[in-house]
Amino acid sequence: MSRVIHVFRQPERFVAGTVGEPGDRAFYLQAIEEARTISVLLEKQQVSVLAERVAALLTEVARRFGPDVATETEAADSDNDPLAVPLEEEFRVGTMGLGWDADSRSIVVELLAVTEEEVDESVVLDDTEEGPDALRVFLSPVQAKAFADRAEKVVSAGRAPCPLCAEPLDPEGHVCVRLNGFHERSPVAE
């Protein structure tokens, strides 16, 4: 079976979002262009890494190609709307690719489906017939910056970290590994 590559050259929207309560959230990336909507499922850490790498790539692009590559977003540009529904997962993301397309002056994000076989690097950002299904999105620098900013907010909106071990604090309580079972006892009043 040949692979399906969903290409969004001028997306109206490309955002990270979640479904569920903190501690039990599912993370999605969603691309919308005209009447097409594609949603892919991925891990929280993948969203975080993608946001960091997009921000780093924008910095490198501005350094190499000059300040004429606009990356400033205004408050009007930020997208705080929830994910579009119905939310139907196209695939779970395994491998991610990121690049700069000098011709269209766009950041290119490619998300490949999880496969049981090892993914050959040649299929990332390529149109070969073989390989996993993919979502390829071309983002202007302004859209890429807005994506990275929102993705960081989505990731950090979860449970607060423990000040000692940095593991998430659950509403039901937290057994901190840094305390190693030790609790200070208060003196007994006689």
C-alpha positions as CSV (number, residue, x, y, z in Angstrom):
1,M,0.0,0.0,0.0
2,S,1.4,3.4,-1.0
3,R,1.7,6.1,1.6
4,V,-0.7,9.0,2.0
5,I,0.9,12.5,2.4
6,H,-1.5,15.2,3.5
7,V,0.0,18.5,2.3
8,F,-1.1,21.9,3.6
9,R,0.7,24.6,1.6
10,Q,-1.3,27.6,3.0
11,P,-3.0,26.4,6.2
12,E,-5.5,28.7,7.8
13,R,-4.7,27.1,11.1
14,F,-2.0,24.8,12.5
15,V,-2.2,24.3,16.3
16,A,-1.5,22.1,19.2
17,G,-4.3,21.2,21.5
18,T,-5.5,18.7,24.1
19,V,-8.5,16.7,25.0
20,G,-9.1,15.6,28.6
21,E,-8.1,16.7,32.1
22,P,-4.6,17.5,33.2
23,G,-2.9,14.2,34.0
24,D,-5.1,12.4,31.5
25,R,-4.7,14.6,28.4
26,A,-4.3,13.5,24.8
27,F,-2.2,15.8,22.7
28,Y,-3.1,16.6,19.1
29,L,-1.8,18.8,16.2
30,Q,-4.4,20.0,13.8
31,A,-4.1,21.5,10.4
32,I,-7.0,23.3,8.6
33,E,-7.0,24.5,5.0
34,E,-10.3,25.4,3.3
35,A,-12.6,22.5,4.0
36,R,-9.9,20.0,5.0
37,T,-9.1,19.2,8.6
38,I,-6.4,16.7,9.7
39,S,-5.7,15.9,13.3
40,V,-2.8,13.7,14.5
41,L,-2.2,12.3,18.0
42,L,1.2,12.6,19.6
43,E,2.9,12.6,23.0
44,K,3.3,15.7,25.2
45,Q,7.1,15.5,24.9
46,Q,6.8,15.5,21.1
47,V,4.7,18.7,21.2
48,S,7.3,20.3,23.5
49,V,10.3,19.3,21.4
50,L,8.6,20.4,18.2
51,A,7.8,23.9,19.7
52,E,11.5,24.2,20.8
53,R,12.9,23.2,17.5
54,V,10.5,25.5,15.5
55,A,11.6,28.4,17.7
56,A,15.3,27.5,17.2
57,L,14.8,27.1,13.4
58,L,13.2,30.6,13.3
59,T,16.2,32.1,15.1
60,E,18.5,30.4,12.6
61,V,16.5,31.5,9.6
62,A,16.5,35.1,10.9
63,R,20.3,34.9,11.4
64,R,21.0,33.5,8.0
65,F,18.4,35.4,5.9
66,G,18.2,38.6,7.8
67,P,15.6,40.5,9.8
68,D,13.3,40.8,6.8
69,V,11.9,37.4,7.8
70,A,9.1,38.5,10.0
71,T,8.6,36.5,13.2
72,E,6.8,38.9,15.5
73,T,3.2,38.0,16.2
74,E,0.6,40.4,17.5
75,A,-2.1,39.6,20.0
76,A,-4.5,39.4,17.1
77,D,-2.4,36.6,15.5
78,S,-2.6,34.3,18.5
79,D,-5.0,31.5,18.2
80,N,-6.6,30.5,21.5
81,D,-9.6,28.6,20.1
82,P,-10.1,25.0,20.9
83,L,-9.5,22.2,18.4
84,A,-12.0,21.9,15.7
85,V,-14.6,19.1,16.1
86,P,-15.4,16.4,15.3
87,L,-11.8,15.4,16.3
88,E,-10.9,12.3,14.3
89,E,-7.3,11.1,14.6
90,E,-5.7,10.4,11.2
91,F,-2.7,8.7,12.8
92,R,-0.3,8.6,15.8
93,V,2.9,10.5,15.2
94,G,6.2,8.6,15.3
95,T,8.9,10.6,13.5
96,M,9.0,14.3,13.0
97,G,10.8,16.3,10.4
98,L,11.5,20.1,10.2
99,G,13.0,22.2,7.5
100,W,13.2,25.5,5.7
101,D,11.9,25.9,2.2
102,A,13.7,28.9,0.7
103,D,11.5,29.1,-2.4
104,S,8.3,29.6,-0.4
105,R,10.1,31.2,2.6
106,S,8.3,28.7,4.8
107,I,9.0,26.4,7.8
108,V,8.1,22.9,6.8
109,V,6.8,20.5,9.5
110,E,6.4,16.9,8.6
111,L,4.8,14.4,10.9
112,L,5.1,10.7,10.1
113,A,2.8,7.9,11.4
114,V,4.2,5.3,13.8
115,T,5.3,2.2,12.0
116,E,6.7,-1.1,13.1
117,E,9.6,-0.9,10.7
118,E,12.4,1.6,11.2
119,V,11.9,4.8,9.2
120,D,14.5,5.6,6.6
121,E,15.5,9.2,6.8
122,S,15.1,9.6,3.1
123,V,11.3,9.5,3.4
124,V,11.2,12.5,5.7
125,L,10.3,15.7,3.7
126,D,10.3,13.6,0.5
127,D,7.5,12.4,-1.8
128,T,8.7,8.8,-2.2
129,E,6.0,6.1,-2.7
130,E,7.2,3.9,0.2
131,G,7.0,4.9,3.9
132,P,4.5,5.8,6.5
133,D,1.6,8.2,6.0
134,A,2.5,11.8,6.7
135,L,1.2,15.3,7.4
136,R,3.3,18.0,5.8
137,V,2.5,21.7,6.7
138,F,4.1,24.8,5.2
139,L,4.1,27.7,7.7
140,S,5.1,31.3,7.3
141,P,7.5,32.5,10.0
142,V,4.6,34.3,11.7
143,Q,2.5,31.2,11.7
144,A,5.4,29.1,12.9
145,K,6.1,31.5,15.8
146,A,2.4,31.5,16.7
147,F,2.4,27.7,16.6
148,A,5.5,27.4,18.9
149,D,4.1,30.0,21.4
150,R,0.7,28.2,21.6
151,A,2.3,24.7,21.8
152,E,4.5,25.9,24.8
153,K,1.3,27.2,26.6
154,V,-0.6,23.9,25.9
155,V,2.3,21.8,27.3
156,S,2.7,24.0,30.4
157,A,-1.0,24.1,31.2
158,G,-0.9,20.7,32.7
159,R,-0.3,19.7,36.3
160,A,2.1,21.8,38.4
161,P,5.5,20.2,39.0
162,C,6.7,19.2,42.4
163,P,9.3,21.7,43.6
164,L,11.6,18.9,44.8
165,C,11.5,16.3,42.1
166,A,9.8,18.1,39.2
167,E,7.3,15.2,38.7
168,P,3.7,16.3,38.2
169,L,1.6,16.9,41.3
170,D,-1.6,14.9,41.3
171,P,-4.8,16.3,42.9
172,E,-5.0,13.0,45.0
173,G,-1.5,13.5,46.4
174,H,2.1,13.0,45.5
175,V,4.8,10.6,46.7
176,C,8.0,12.6,46.2
177,V,11.0,10.4,45.4
178,R,13.4,13.1,46.7
179,L,11.9,12.7,50.2
180,N,12.8,9.0,50.1
181,G,10.1,8.1,52.6
182,F,11.4,10.5,55.3
183,H,8.8,12.8,57.0
184,E,9.7,15.1,59.9
185,R,7.7,14.2,62.9
186,S,6.3,16.8,65.2
187,P,6.9,16.4,68.9
188,V,4.2,14.7,70.9
189,A,2.6,16.9,73.5
190,E,2.3,15.4,77.0
